[in-house]
Amino acid sequence: MSLPLEAAEALQRFSQAQGWEQRARLLMQMGDTLEPLSETEKVEANRVHGCESVVWLVTEPRGMHWHFKAGSEARLLRGLLALLLVRVQGLTYEELAQVDLRAWFTELGLERQLSPSRSNGLHAVLHRMSQAIA
């Protein structure tokens, strides 16, 4: 499966980063690109359980594809969410089911920063996306 344009651009930026400090800076910048959630979107119905930090996920159908918005108060997690969103934005259900999160974050050079709890949280977000569009 080919990468969406924004995901390919993110992968290029992260592959050029030298070490964790540069990747962390890129991660913070990615988090700043997230589409802001309104207060009406930050409700319990949109909360993703299974994450240590509070994470909200909003799904919107757009024709045959889906648009996702996500947010968190945790700055590092916002960057990880942004990287997840650029990887899955606009995918069909079948394409979303094929996404290998571990491989994606390994390609980005971020696998060491994915503690088991962060990894579980991101998988909870992906699972919630799959449930929403099924």
Steps between C-alpha positions, in 0.01 A plus 500: 500500500646835402533780754277807488696811391513656849620170648776472238608857577506428875701183440755697297537766774539240775746287301725807462491578874819429691423344836221525752527877563423585138224238484348638822503851352331367182248315717409822685466683167275223367282530810458870431352416157203310643165651411378645832206336670214716616376474858188324368725232347685443828223289647493156659347347185815597307745394769725205418540265793818297529730803489681622812447860390163639399449457125198600295419368153241647264401311183319659207387316186599674176361305210664156486780610734533616859647811655644480850579765758681420821629692796672463833640726769829304490735673256701194397184299454355773274802450272449124495130553425589737215729234353226241533249731332721580201541124452127415510319816387262429213542122502213261442412245768688228310812717471480603866487133602832445316694772688788360705563762769817340633652494149396864441663628820807280435537659155482841669777400743269538799459138611726554806284789616187286491478368852255212540238741638543747209490216249186360665344847494568547129359155427191599701462807275538288185250247637255779577540630141427151363191468721370841396518432130395133501 
